[in-house]
Amino acid sequence: MKGKATAIAHGAATIVNAIALGKGAAFGVDLTTKAEVTLTSEPAVIRGKITSDPAESPVLIEKTAAKVLQHFNVEKRFGAAVRTWSDIPIARGLKSSSAAANATALATVAALGETLADLAIVKLGIEAAFEAKVTVTGAFDDACASYFGGAVVTDNMRRKLVKRSTLPDGLTVLFHVPSRKAYTADSDVDRLKLVKPFAKVAYKEARKGNFWTALSLNGLVYSAALGYDASVALDALAAGAVAAGLCGKGPAVTAVAVDEKVDAVKQALQRYEGEVLQTRVNHEKAKVVVQ
C-alpha cells in the first residue's frame, strides 16, 4: 500500500448529449484535473477540497474516494483526504465532474496499491456522481472521453462503450465560456426529452463517425430546448469552424477549427460576453502521476 497517490484526467466536450436518448458521444480535450488522495487512519471519514475553486462542493470527490474504499472492502480501515486542482471551468458543460471523478478514483486505487480495469474505475466514478446528484444520465459518455481520450460513442443506460475513435491532427478546440454557471442536476429533463427524435439523428451520425455533423446538430437542438441563443455557434460556423454547438447542458459552446481558421473563429466567439479558452483534442488516457 502506497498511502498517497496523484492522478490526472482530462476534460471532454459533447458530441451528442445523452439526456434525451440515454446514449451519447463525446471527445477528449487537453484541459486537466489533478487529484491527490492521501489515506488516513480515520475509517470512512473522507475530506475533500477543490483547491482551484474552494467555494464549490467537494461531495463528488468525497463520494468517489468512498466508493473505491468500499469496492476494496477497506472503508472500515481507512479514510481519505482528497484535493483536486483543475483548469476546467466548473458547471459550464466542460465535463469538470467527469474529470474530477476519474482522477479521484484512479488516485484512490493507486493510493491503496491496488489495480483495477479502466472501465471499472470509470464506473465507480459514475456511481459516485449519481450519489452526489451531479448527473442525470450517469455521464458515461463524458467519463469515457475524459478517461480514454479521443472520440467515444456510448450507451449510457447500459454503460457500454460502443465505439472509440482517434480524431485527426491539426484541430484546435475553442470554448466560449460565459460567466454564469448551469448545474446538470437543475436541468428540466422532461423538456430535454422532447428533442429525442433529433438526438437520434445526431447519434446515428456519431455512430457513423460523422462526429462534427453530430456535434453541430446536437448543439442546435439542445440550445433550442434549453433556451440558449444559437448565434454563438452559428457565427463560429460562419467563420469557418468545422463544428460548433452547445457543450453538455451549457452554457459553454464548443467550436472545432482547422489550424488556419482558428483566428477567425476565435474572433467570432470573442464578440460575445465571456471567456474564450483555446486547447487541443486529447488522446491521452488518465494516468497516475509518479512523484
MIDOSE-1310 file (N, C-alpha, C; in nm, 2 decimals, decimal comma, always signed):
residues 291
mkgk	+0,08/-0,12/+0,00/+0,00/+0,00/+0,00/+0,09/+0,12/+0,00; +0,06/+0,22/-0,09/+0,14/+0,34/-0,10/+0,09/+0,45/+0,00; -0,04/+0,46/+0,02/-0,09/+0,55/+0,12/-0,12/+0,69/+0,06; -0,06/+0,72/-0,05/-0,08/+0,85/-0,12/-0,05/+0,84/-0,26
atai	-0,13/+0,90/-0,35/-0,11/+0,90/-0,49/-0,18/+1,02/-0,56; -0,13/+1,05/-0,67/-0,19/+1,16/-0,75/-0,21/+1,11/-0,89; -0,33/+1,15/-0,95/-0,37/+1,11/-1,08/-0,42/+1,23/-1,16; -0,41/+1,22/-1,29/-0,46/+1,33/-1,38/-0,56/+1,27/-1,48
ahga	-0,67/+1,34/-1,50/-0,77/+1,30/-1,61/-0,80/+1,43/-1,68; -0,84/+1,42/-1,81/-0,86/+1,53/-1,90/-1,01/+1,57/-1,91; -1,03/+1,69/-1,96/-1,17/+1,73/-1,99/-1,22/+1,67/-2,11; -1,34/+1,70/-2,15/-1,41/+1,65/-2,26/-1,51/+1,75/-2,31
ativ	-1,56/+1,72/-2,43/-1,66/+1,81/-2,49/-1,77/+1,72/-2,55; -1,89/+1,77/-2,55/-2,01/+1,70/-2,60/-2,00/+1,68/-2,76; -2,04/+1,56/-2,80/-2,07/+1,55/-2,94/-2,22/+1,53/-2,95; -2,28/+1,43/-2,87/-2,42/+1,41/-2,86/-2,45/+1,40/-2,71
naia	-2,54/+1,49/-2,66/-2,58/+1,49/-2,52/-2,67/+1,37/-2,50; -2,65/+1,30/-2,39/-2,72/+1,17/-2,37/-2,85/+1,19/-2,29; -2,89/+1,31/-2,25/-3,00/+1,32/-2,16/-3,13/+1,28/-2,23; -3,15/+1,31/-2,36/-3,28/+1,28/-2,43/-3,29/+1,13/-2,47
lgkg	-3,17/+1,08/-2,51/-3,17/+0,94/-2,57/-3,12/+0,83/-2,48; -3,05/+0,87/-2,38/-2,98/+0,77/-2,29/-2,86/+0,71/-2,36; -2,82/+0,77/-2,48/-2,70/+0,73/-2,55/-2,63/+0,86/-2,59; -2,50/+0,86/-2,59/-2,43/+0,99/-2,62/-2,29/+0,97/-2,69
aafg	-2,23/+1,08/-2,71/-2,09/+1,08/-2,77/-2,02/+1,20/-2,72; -1,89/+1,19/-2,71/-1,80/+1,30/-2,66/-1,66/+1,28/-2,70; -1,58/+1,38/-2,69/-1,44/+1,37/-2,72/-1,35/+1,44/-2,62; -1,23/+1,39/-2,60/-1,14/+1,44/-2,50/-1,07/+1,57/-2,55
vdlt	-1,05/+1,66/-2,45/-0,98/+1,78/-2,48/-0,87/+1,80/-2,38; -0,77/+1,88/-2,41/-0,64/+1,89/-2,34/-0,66/+2,00/-2,22; -0,76/+1,98/-2,14/-0,77/+2,05/-2,01/-0,76/+1,94/-1,91; -0,71/+1,97/-1,79/-0,68/+1,87/-1,69/-0,73/+1,90/-1,55
tkae	-0,76/+1,78/-1,48/-0,79/+1,79/-1,34/-0,69/+1,69/-1,27; -0,63/+1,74/-1,17/-0,53/+1,65/-1,09/-0,60/+1,63/-0,96; -0,59/+1,50/-0,91/-0,64/+1,47/-0,78/-0,53/+1,40/-0,70; -0,52/+1,45/-0,57/-0,42/+1,39/-0,48/-0,50/+1,33/-0,37
vtlt	-0,48/+1,20/-0,35/-0,55/+1,12/-0,24/-0,45/+1,07/-0,14; -0,48/+1,11/-0,01/-0,39/+1,06/+0,10/-0,48/+0,98/+0,19; -0,44/+0,85/+0,21/-0,52/+0,77/+0,30/-0,50/+0,81/+0,45; -0,60/+0,80/+0,53/-0,59/+0,84/+0,67/-0,63/+0,72/+0,76
sepa	-0,61/+0,74/+0,89/-0,64/+0,64/+0,99/-0,78/+0,66/+1,05; -0,86/+0,75/+0,99/-1,00/+0,77/+1,03/-1,09/+0,70/+0,94; -1,13/+0,58/+0,98/-1,22/+0,50/+0,89/-1,34/+0,57/+0,84; -1,37/+0,56/+0,71/-1,49/+0,61/+0,65/-1,50/+0,77/+0,65
virg	-1,40/+0,84/+0,70/-1,41/+0,98/+0,70/-1,33/+1,03/+0,58; -1,40/+1,10/+0,49/-1,35/+1,15/+0,37/-1,36/+1,30/+0,37; -1,25/+1,37/+0,35/-1,25/+1,51/+0,35/-1,19/+1,56/+0,21; -1,27/+1,64/+0,14/-1,23/+1,68/+0,01/-1,22/+1,83/+0,00
kits	-1,13/+1,88/-0,09/-1,12/+2,02/-0,12/-1,09/+2,04/-0,26; -1,17/+2,13/-0,33/-1,14/+2,17/-0,47/-1,06/+2,29/-0,46; -0,93/+2,27/-0,47/-0,83/+2,38/-0,45/-0,85/+2,49/-0,54; -0,88/+2,46/-0,67/-0,89/+2,56/-0,77/-1,02/+2,64/-0,77
dpae	-1,12/+2,59/-0,69/-1,25/+2,66/-0,67/-1,31/+2,62/-0,54; -1,25/+2,67/-0,43/-1,29/+2,62/-0,30/-1,44/+2,64/-0,26; -1,51/+2,73/-0,33/-1,65/+2,76/-0,30/-1,74/+2,64/-0,35; -1,69/+2,56/-0,44/-1,76/+2,45/-0,49/-1,77/+2,33/-0,39
spvl	-1,88/+2,26/-0,40/-1,90/+2,15/-0,31/-1,80/+2,03/-0,34; -1,73/+1,97/-0,24/-1,64/+1,86/-0,27/-1,72/+1,72/-0,26; -1,85/+1,72/-0,26/-1,92/+1,60/-0,24/-1,89/+1,49/-0,34; -1,87/+1,53/-0,47/-1,84/+1,43/-0,57/-1,71/+1,36/-0,54
iekt	-1,60/+1,44/-0,52/-1,47/+1,37/-0,50/-1,47/+1,29/-0,37; -1,55/+1,34/-0,27/-1,55/+1,26/-0,14/-1,63/+1,13/-0,16; -1,74/+1,13/-0,24/-1,81/+1,01/-0,26/-1,73/+0,91/-0,36; -1,66/+0,97/-0,45/-1,58/+0,89/-0,54/-1,47/+0,81/-0,46
aakv	-1,40/+0,88/-0,37/-1,30/+0,81/-0,29/-1,36/+0,70/-0,20; -1,48/+0,74/-0,14/-1,55/+0,64/-0,06/-1,59/+0,52/-0,14; -1,64/+0,54/-0,26/-1,67/+0,42/-0,35/-1,56/+0,33/-0,37; -1,44/+0,38/-0,39/-1,32/+0,30/-0,41/-1,29/+0,22/-0,29
lqhf	-1,29/+0,29/-0,17/-1,26/+0,22/-0,05/-1,36/+0,11/-0,02; -1,49/+0,13/-0,05/-1,59/+0,03/-0,04/-1,57/-0,09/-0,13; -1,53/-0,05/-0,25/-1,50/-0,16/-0,35/-1,40/-0,26/-0,31; -1,30/-0,21/-0,24/-1,19/-0,30/-0,19/-1,21/-0,34/-0,04
nvek	-1,33/-0,31/+0,01/-1,37/-0,35/+0,14/-1,27/-0,30/+0,25; -1,23/-0,18/+0,24/-1,13/-0,12/+0,34/-1,18/+0,00/+0,40; -1,31/+0,03/+0,38/-1,37/+0,16/+0,43/-1,37/+0,16/+0,59; -1,36/+0,04/+0,65/-1,35/+0,03/+0,80/-1,21/+0,04/+0,85
rfga	-1,11/+0,05/+0,75/-0,97/+0,06/+0,79/-0,92/+0,20/+0,76; -0,97/+0,26/+0,65/-0,91/+0,39/+0,61/-1,02/+0,50/+0,59; -0,98/+0,62/+0,60/-1,05/+0,73/+0,54/-0,96/+0,79/+0,44; -0,99/+0,91/+0,39/-0,90/+0,97/+0,29/-0,92/+1,13/+0,29
avrt	-0,81/+1,19/+0,25/-0,81/+1,34/+0,23/-0,79/+1,35/+0,08; -0,88/+1,42/+0,01/-0,87/+1,44/-0,13/-0,86/+1,59/-0,17; -0,77/+1,62/-0,25/-0,76/+1,75/-0,30/-0,75/+1,75/-0,46; -0,82/+1,84/-0,52/-0,81/+1,85/-0,67/-0,77/+1,99/-0,71
wsdi	-0,71/+1,99/-0,83/-0,67/+2,12/-0,90/-0,72/+2,10/-1,04; -0,77/+2,21/-1,10/-0,82/+2,19/-1,24/-0,82/+2,32/-1,31; -0,80/+2,31/-1,44/-0,81/+2,43/-1,53/-0,94/+2,42/-1,61; -1,03/+2,33/-1,57/-1,16/+2,31/-1,64/-1,27/+2,40/-1,56
piar	-1,33/+2,49/-1,62/-1,43/+2,57/-1,56/-1,55/+2,48/-1,51; -1,59/+2,50/-1,38/-1,69/+2,42/-1,33/-1,83/+2,46/-1,37; -1,92/+2,37/-1,39/-2,06/+2,39/-1,42/-2,09/+2,48/-1,55; -2,00/+2,45/-1,65/-2,02/+2,52/-1,78/-2,05/+2,42/-1,89
glks	-2,05/+2,29/-1,86/-2,07/+2,19/-1,96/-1,94/+2,13/-2,01; -1,83/+2,16/-1,94/-1,70/+2,11/-1,99/-1,65/+1,98/-1,92; -1,74/+1,91/-1,86/-1,71/+1,78/-1,80/-1,62/+1,78/-1,68; -1,62/+1,89/-1,61/-1,54/+1,90/-1,49/-1,57/+1,79/-1,39
ssaa	-1,70/+1,75/-1,38/-1,73/+1,64/-1,28/-1,67/+1,51/-1,32; -1,68/+1,48/-1,45/-1,63/+1,35/-1,50/-1,48/+1,35/-1,48; -1,41/+1,45/-1,51/-1,26/+1,46/-1,49/-1,22/+1,44/-1,35; -1,30/+1,51/-1,26/-1,27/+1,50/-1,11/-1,29/+1,36/-1,06
anat	-1,40/+1,30/-1,10/-1,43/+1,16/-1,06/-1,33/+1,07/-1,11; -1,29/+1,08/-1,23/-1,19/+0,99/-1,29/-1,06/+1,00/-1,22; -1,01/+1,12/-1,20/-0,88/+1,15/-1,14/-0,88/+1,10/-0,99; -0,99/+1,12/-0,92/-1,00/+1,08/-0,78/-1,01/+0,93/-0,77
alat	-1,09/+0,87/-0,85/-1,10/+0,72/-0,85/-0,96/+0,66/-0,87; -0,90/+0,70/-0,98/-0,77/+0,65/-1,02/-0,66/+0,67/-0,91; -0,66/+0,79/-0,85/-0,56/+0,82/-0,74/-0,59/+0,73/-0,62; -0,72/+0,71/-0,59/-0,75/+0,63/-0,47/-0,71/+0,49/-0,48
vaal	-0,74/+0,43/-0,60/-0,69/+0,30/-0,63/-0,54/+0,28/-0,62; -0,47/+0,38/-0,67/-0,32/+0,38/-0,66/-0,27/+0,40/-0,52; -0,34/+0,48/-0,44/-0,30/+0,51/-0,30/-0,31/+0,38/-0,22; -0,41/+0,29/-0,26/-0,43/+0,16/-0,19/-0,33/+0,06/-0,24
getl	-0,25/+0,09/-0,35/-0,16/+0,00/-0,40/-0,23/-0,11/-0,48; -0,35/-0,08/-0,53/-0,43/-0,18/-0,60/-0,43/-0,15/-0,75; -0,49/-0,24/-0,83/-0,51/-0,22/-0,97/-0,66/-0,25/-1,00; -0,71/-0,19/-1,10/-0,85/-0,21/-1,14/-0,86/-0,18/-1,29
adla	-0,94/-0,25/-1,36/-0,96/-0,23/-1,50/-1,01/-0,08/-1,53; -0,98/-0,03/-1,64/-1,01/+0,11/-1,67/-1,16/+0,14/-1,66; -1,24/+0,06/-1,72/-1,38/+0,08/-1,72/-1,44/+0,06/-1,58; -1,38/-0,02/-1,50/-1,43/-0,04/-1,36/-1,40/+0,09/-1,28
ivkl	-1,29/+0,16/-1,31/-1,26/+0,28/-1,24/-1,36/+0,39/-1,29; -1,39/+0,40/-1,42/-1,48/+0,49/-1,47/-1,62/+0,47/-1,40; -1,66/+0,35/-1,39/-1,80/+0,32/-1,34/-1,81/+0,35/-1,19; -1,70/+0,34/-1,12/-1,71/+0,38/-0,97/-1,73/+0,53/-0,96
giea	-1,66/+0,60/-1,05/-1,69/+0,75/-1,05/-1,83/+0,78/-1,09; -1,89/+0,71/-1,18/-2,03/+0,73/-1,22/-2,12/+0,70/-1,11; -2,10/+0,59/-1,04/-2,18/+0,56/-0,92/-2,18/+0,67/-0,82; -2,06/+0,73/-0,80/-2,04/+0,84/-0,71/-2,11/+0,96/-0,76
afea	-2,11/+0,99/-0,89/-2,18/+1,10/-0,95/-2,33/+1,10/-0,93; -2,39/+0,97/-0,94/-2,53/+0,96/-0,91/-2,56/+0,99/-0,77; -2,48/+0,94/-0,68/-2,50/+0,96/-0,53/-2,48/+1,11/-0,50; -2,39/+1,18/-0,57/-2,37/+1,32/-0,54/-2,47/+1,41/-0,61
kvtv	-2,55/+1,34/-0,70/-2,66/+1,42/-0,77/-2,60/+1,52/-0,86; -2,49/+1,49/-0,93/-2,44/+1,58/-1,03/-2,46/+1,54/-1,17; -2,54/+1,43/-1,19/-2,56/+1,38/-1,32/-2,70/+1,33/-1,33; -2,75/+1,33/-1,46/-2,89/+1,28/-1,49/-2,88/+1,14/-1,55
tgaf	-2,78/+1,13/-1,64/-2,77/+1,00/-1,72/-2,65/+0,91/-1,67; -2,57/+0,96/-1,58/-2,45/+0,89/-1,54/-2,33/+0,94/-1,61; -2,36/+1,02/-1,72/-2,25/+1,08/-1,80/-2,14/+0,98/-1,84; -2,18/+0,86/-1,88/-2,08/+0,76/-1,91/-2,00/+0,80/-2,04
ddac	-2,07/+0,88/-2,13/-2,00/+0,92/-2,25/-1,89/+1,02/-2,21; -1,93/+1,12/-2,13/-1,83/+1,22/-2,08/-1,71/+1,16/-2,01; -1,75/+1,06/-1,92/-1,65/+1,00/-1,84/-1,55/+0,92/-1,92; -1,60/+0,85/-2,02/-1,51/+0,77/-2,11/-1,42/+0,86/-2,20
asyf	-1,48/+0,97/-2,25/-1,40/+1,06/-2,33/-1,29/+1,13/-2,24; -1,32/+1,16/-2,11/-1,23/+1,21/-2,02/-1,12/+1,11/-1,99; -1,16/+0,99/-1,97/-1,06/+0,89/-1,92/-0,97/+0,83/-2,03; -1,04/+0,80/-2,15/-0,96/+0,74/-2,26/-0,91/+0,84/-2,36
ggav	-0,97/+0,96/-2,37/-0,93/+1,05/-2,48/-0,99/+1,01/-2,61; -0,97/+1,09/-2,72/-1,03/+1,06/-2,85/-1,18/+1,08/-2,84; -1,24/+1,02/-2,94/-1,39/+1,03/-2,95/-1,45/+0,90/-2,91; -1,56/+0,91/-2,83/-1,63/+0,79/-2,79/-1,78/+0,80/-2,82
vtdn	-1,84/+0,68/-2,85/-1,98/+0,67/-2,86/-2,03/+0,57/-2,76; -2,13/+0,60/-2,68/-2,17/+0,51/-2,57/-2,32/+0,49/-2,56; -2,35/+0,38/-2,49/-2,49/+0,36/-2,44/-2,48/+0,38/-2,29; -2,53/+0,50/-2,25/-2,52/+0,53/-2,11/-2,60/+0,45/-2,02
mrrk	-2,72/+0,41/-2,06/-2,80/+0,33/-1,98/-2,74/+0,19/-1,95; -2,68/+0,13/-2,05/-2,61/+0,00/-2,03/-2,47/+0,01/-1,99; -2,42/+0,14/-1,98/-2,28/+0,16/-1,95/-2,19/+0,08/-2,04; -2,22/+0,10/-2,17/-2,14/+0,02/-2,27/-2,07/+0,12/-2,36
lvkr	-1,94/+0,10/-2,38/-1,86/+0,18/-2,47/-1,88/+0,12/-2,61; -1,95/+0,19/-2,70/-1,99/+0,13/-2,83/-1,88/+0,15/-2,93; -1,81/+0,26/-2,92/-1,71/+0,29/-3,03/-1,60/+0,39/-2,97; -1,48/+0,37/-3,01/-1,37/+0,46/-2,98/-1,30/+0,50/-3,11
stlp	-1,27/+0,62/-3,12/-1,20/+0,67/-3,25/-1,09/+0,77/-3,22; -0,99/+0,76/-3,30/-0,89/+0,87/-3,30/-0,93/+0,98/-3,39; -0,92/+1,10/-3,35/-0,96/+1,22/-3,43/-0,83/+1,27/-3,50; -0,86/+1,34/-3,61/-0,75/+1,39/-3,70/-0,66/+1,49/-3,62
dglt	-0,53/+1,50/-3,67/-0,44/+1,60/-3,62/-0,48/+1,74/-3,68; -0,42/+1,84/-3,63/-0,44/+1,97/-3,68/-0,57/+2,04/-3,65; -0,63/+2,00/-3,54/-0,76/+2,06/-3,50/-0,74/+2,14/-3,36; -0,79/+2,25/-3,36/-0,80/+2,33/-3,24/-0,94/+2,34/-3,18
vlfh	-0,95/+2,33/-3,05/-1,08/+2,33/-2,99/-1,09/+2,46/-2,91; -1,20/+2,54/-2,94/-1,22/+2,66/-2,87/-1,35/+2,65/-2,80; -1,35/+2,71/-2,67/-1,47/+2,71/-2,59/-1,51/+2,85/-2,56; -1,63/+2,89/-2,59/-1,68/+3,02/-2,54/-1,75/+2,99/-2,41
vpsr	-1,70/+3,05/-2,30/-1,74/+3,02/-2,17/-1,80/+3,14/-2,10; -1,93/+3,15/-2,09/-2,00/+3,26/-2,02/-1,97/+3,25/-1,87; -1,99/+3,36/-1,80/-1,95/+3,36/-1,66/-2,05/+3,29/-1,57; -2,18/+3,28/-1,62/-2,28/+3,21/-1,54/-2,26/+3,06/-1,54
kayt	-2,31/+3,00/-1,44/-2,30/+2,85/-1,42/-2,43/+2,79/-1,45; -2,43/+2,66/-1,49/-2,55/+2,58/-1,51/-2,52/+2,44/-1,46; -2,59/+2,39/-1,36/-2,57/+2,26/-1,30/-2,66/+2,16/-1,36; -2,60/+2,04/-1,40/-2,68/+1,94/-1,46/-2,80/+1,90/-1,38
adsd	-2,78/+1,89/-1,25/-2,89/+1,84/-1,17/-3,02/+1,94/-1,17; -3,00/+2,06/-1,22/-3,11/+2,16/-1,23/-3,18/+2,15/-1,37; -3,13/+2,06/-1,46/-3,19/+2,05/-1,59/-3,33/+2,01/-1,59; -3,42/+2,06/-1,68/-3,55/+2,02/-1,70/-3,55/+1,90/-1,79
vdrl	-3,54/+1,78/-1,73/-3,52/+1,66/-1,81/-3,64/+1,63/-1,90; -3,76/+1,65/-1,85/-3,88/+1,62/-1,93/-3,88/+1,71/-2,06; -3,84/+1,83/-2,05/-3,83/+1,92/-2,16/-3,72/+1,87/-2,26; -3,61/+1,83/-2,20/-3,50/+1,79/-2,29/-3,53/+1,66/-2,36
klvk	-3,62/+1,58/-2,31/-3,66/+1,45/-2,37/-3,75/+1,48/-2,49; -3,80/+1,60/-2,51/-3,88/+1,63/-2,63/-3,80/+1,63/-2,75; -3,67/+1,65/-2,74/-3,58/+1,65/-2,86/-3,53/+1,51/-2,90; -3,58/+1,41/-2,84/-3,53/+1,27/-2,86/-3,52/+1,24/-3,01
pfak	-3,62/+1,26/-3,09/-3,61/+1,23/-3,23/-3,49/+1,29/-3,30; -3,46/+1,41/-3,27/-3,34/+1,48/-3,33/-3,21/+1,43/-3,27; -3,21/+1,40/-3,14/-3,09/+1,34/-3,08/-3,06/+1,21/-3,15; -3,16/+1,13/-3,19/-3,14/+1,00/-3,25/-3,06/+1,02/-3,38
vayk	-3,10/+1,13/-3,46/-3,03/+1,16/-3,58/-2,88/+1,19/-3,56; -2,86/+1,27/-3,46/-2,72/+1,31/-3,42/-2,64/+1,19/-3,38; -2,71/+1,10/-3,30/-2,64/+0,98/-3,25/-2,60/+0,89/-3,37; -2,69/+0,87/-3,46/-2,66/+0,79/-3,58/-2,54/+0,85/-3,66
eark	-2,53/+0,98/-3,67/-2,42/+1,04/-3,74/-2,29/+1,01/-3,66; -2,30/+1,02/-3,53/-2,18/+0,99/-3,45/-2,14/+0,84/-3,46; -2,23/+0,75/-3,47/-2,20/+0,61/-3,48/-2,13/+0,58/-3,62; -2,17/+0,66/-3,72/-2,10/+0,65/-3,85/-1,97/+0,72/-3,86
gnfw	-1,93/+0,79/-3,75/-1,80/+0,86/-3,75/-1,81/+1,00/-3,80; -1,93/+1,05/-3,82/-1,95/+1,19/-3,86/-1,97/+1,28/-3,74; -1,86/+1,29/-3,66/-1,86/+1,35/-3,53/-1,90/+1,50/-3,54; -1,84/+1,57/-3,64/-1,86/+1,71/-3,64/-2,01/+1,75/-3,69
tals	-2,06/+1,67/-3,78/-2,20/+1,69/-3,81/-2,29/+1,67/-3,69; -2,26/+1,56/-3,62/-2,34/+1,53/-3,50/-2,33/+1,64/-3,39; -2,21/+1,69/-3,37/-2,18/+1,79/-3,27/-2,27/+1,92/-3,30; -2,26/+1,96/-3,43/-2,33/+2,08/-3,46/-2,48/+2,07/-3,45
lngl	-2,53/+1,95/-3,50/-2,68/+1,92/-3,49/-2,72/+1,91/-3,35; -2,65/+1,84/-3,27/-2,68/+1,83/-3,13/-2,69/+1,96/-3,06; -2,59/+2,05/-3,09/-2,58/+2,18/-3,03/-2,70/+2,27/-3,06; -2,74/+2,27/-3,18/-2,86/+2,34/-3,22/-2,99/+2,29/-3,15
vysa	-3,00/+2,16/-3,15/-3,12/+2,10/-3,09/-3,13/+2,13/-2,94; -3,02/+2,11/-2,87/-3,02/+2,14/-2,72/-3,03/+2,28/-2,69; -2,97/+2,37/-2,77/-2,98/+2,51/-2,75/-3,13/+2,55/-2,75; -3,20/+2,50/-2,85/-3,34/+2,53/-2,86/-3,42/+2,49/-2,74
algy	-3,39/+2,36/-2,70/-3,46/+2,30/-2,58/-3,43/+2,38/-2,45; -3,31/+2,43/-2,44/-3,27/+2,49/-2,31/-3,28/+2,64/-2,31; -3,32/+2,69/-2,43/-3,34/+2,84/-2,44/-3,22/+2,92/-2,46; -3,11/+2,86/-2,51/-2,99/+2,94/-2,54/-2,99/+2,99/-2,68
dasv	-2,93/+3,11/-2,70/-2,92/+3,17/-2,83/-2,81/+3,09/-2,91; -2,85/+3,04/-3,02/-2,76/+2,95/-3,10/-2,66/+3,04/-3,19; -2,67/+3,17/-3,17/-2,59/+3,26/-3,26/-2,44/+3,24/-3,24; -2,40/+3,21/-3,12/-2,26/+3,19/-3,09/-2,20/+3,08/-3,18
alda	-2,27/+2,97/-3,18/-2,23/+2,85/-3,26/-2,24/+2,88/-3,41; -2,35/+2,95/-3,45/-2,37/+2,97/-3,59/-2,26/+3,07/-3,64; -2,23/+3,17/-3,56/-2,12/+3,26/-3,60/-1,99/+3,19/-3,61; -1,96/+3,10/-3,52/-1,84/+3,02/-3,53/-1,83/+2,94/-3,66
laag	-1,95/+2,88/-3,70/-1,96/+2,80/-3,82/-1,94/+2,89/-3,94; -2,00/+3,01/-3,94/-1,98/+3,11/-4,05/-1,84/+3,15/-4,06; -1,76/+3,15/-3,95/-1,62/+3,19/-3,96/-1,53/+3,08/-4,00; -1,58/+2,96/-4,02/-1,50/+2,85/-4,08/-1,48/+2,74/-3,99
avaa	-1,55/+2,73/-3,87/-1,54/+2,61/-3,78/-1,59/+2,49/-3,85; -1,53/+2,38/-3,83/-1,58/+2,25/-3,89/-1,70/+2,20/-3,81; -1,71/+2,25/-3,68/-1,82/+2,21/-3,60/-1,84/+2,31/-3,49; -1,96/+2,33/-3,44/-1,98/+2,42/-3,33/-2,12/+2,39/-3,27
glcg	-2,12/+2,39/-3,14/-2,25/+2,37/-3,07/-2,24/+2,37/-2,92; -2,35/+2,37/-2,85/-2,36/+2,37/-2,71/-2,28/+2,25/-2,65; -2,21/+2,28/-2,55/-2,14/+2,17/-2,48/-2,21/+2,12/-2,36; -2,25/+2,00/-2,35/-2,33/+1,95/-2,24/-2,46/+2,02/-2,23
kgpa	-2,50/+2,06/-2,11/-2,62/+2,14/-2,09/-2,59/+2,29/-2,09; -2,47/+2,32/-2,13/-2,43/+2,46/-2,15/-2,38/+2,52/-2,01; -2,36/+2,65/-2,01/-2,37/+2,74/-2,12/-2,26/+2,75/-2,22; -2,15/+2,68/-2,20/-2,03/+2,68/-2,29/-2,07/+2,63/-2,43
vtav	-2,00/+2,69/-2,53/-2,02/+2,65/-2,66/-1,88/+2,60/-2,71; -1,88/+2,48/-2,78/-1,76/+2,43/-2,84/-1,75/+2,46/-2,98; -1,63/+2,50/-3,03/-1,61/+2,52/-3,17/-1,48/+2,45/-3,21; -1,48/+2,37/-3,31/-1,37/+2,29/-3,36/-1,32/+2,35/-3,49
avde	-1,19/+2,38/-3,50/-1,14/+2,45/-3,62/-1,01/+2,39/-3,67; -0,99/+2,39/-3,80/-0,86/+2,35/-3,85/-0,77/+2,47/-3,82; -0,64/+2,45/-3,81/-0,55/+2,55/-3,76/-0,55/+2,68/-3,84; -0,57/+2,68/-3,97/-0,57/+2,80/-4,04/-0,70/+2,89/-4,02
kvda	-0,80/+2,83/-3,96/-0,92/+2,90/-3,94/-0,94/+2,95/-3,79; -0,84/+2,91/-3,71/-0,86/+2,94/-3,56/-0,88/+3,08/-3,53; -0,79/+3,17/-3,59/-0,80/+3,31/-3,56/-0,94/+3,37/-3,59; -0,99/+3,33/-3,71/-1,13/+3,39/-3,75/-1,24/+3,34/-3,66
vkqa	-1,23/+3,21/-3,62/-1,33/+3,15/-3,53/-1,32/+3,21/-3,39; -1,20/+3,23/-3,35/-1,18/+3,29/-3,21/-1,23/+3,43/-3,21; -1,21/+3,51/-3,31/-1,27/+3,65/-3,32/-1,42/+3,64/-3,32; -1,48/+3,55/-3,38/-1,63/+3,54/-3,38/-1,68/+3,51/-3,24
lqry	-1,61/+3,42/-3,17/-1,65/+3,39/-3,03/-1,63/+3,51/-2,94; -1,52/+3,58/-2,96/-1,49/+3,70/-2,87/-1,59/+3,81/-2,88; -1,67/+3,81/-2,98/-1,77/+3,92/-2,99/-1,88/+3,90/-2,89; -1,88/+3,79/-2,82/-1,99/+3,76/-2,72/-1,92/+3,77/-2,58
egev	-2,01/+3,81/-2,48/-1,96/+3,82/-2,34/-1,91/+3,69/-2,29; -1,80/+3,68/-2,23/-1,74/+3,56/-2,17/-1,60/+3,54/-2,21; -1,54/+3,43/-2,16/-1,41/+3,39/-2,19/-1,40/+3,30/-2,30; -1,29/+3,30/-2,38/-1,26/+3,20/-2,48/-1,14/+3,12/-2,44
lqtr	-1,16/+2,99/-2,43/-1,05/+2,90/-2,40/-1,00/+2,83/-2,53; -0,87/+2,82/-2,54/-0,82/+2,75/-2,66/-0,74/+2,63/-2,62; -0,77/+2,52/-2,68/-0,70/+2,39/-2,64/-0,69/+2,30/-2,76; -0,66/+2,18/-2,74/-0,65/+2,08/-2,85/-0,73/+1,96/-2,81
vnhe	-0,75/+1,87/-2,91/-0,81/+1,74/-2,89/-0,71/+1,66/-2,80; -0,76/+1,58/-2,71/-0,67/+1,49/-2,63/-0,69/+1,35/-2,66; -0,59/+1,27/-2,67/-0,59/+1,13/-2,70/-0,52/+1,05/-2,58; -0,48/+1,12/-2,48/-0,41/+1,05/-2,37/-0,50/+1,00/-2,26
kakv	-0,47/+0,88/-2,22/-0,55/+0,82/-2,11/-0,52/+0,89/-1,97; -0,62/+0,88/-1,89/-0,60/+0,92/-1,75/-0,48/+0,84/-1,69; -0,40/+0,90/-1,60/-0,28/+0,83/-1,56/-0,25/+0,87/-1,41; -0,18/+0,78/-1,35/-0,12/+0,81/-1,22/+0,01/+0,89/-1,24
vvq	+0,03/+0,99/-1,16/+0,15/+1,07/-1,17/+0,26/+1,02/-1,08; +0,37/+0,99/-1,13/+0,48/+0,95/-1,05/+0,55/+1,07/-0,98; +0,56/+1,06/-0,85/+0,61/+1,17/-0,77/+0,74/+1,13/-0,70
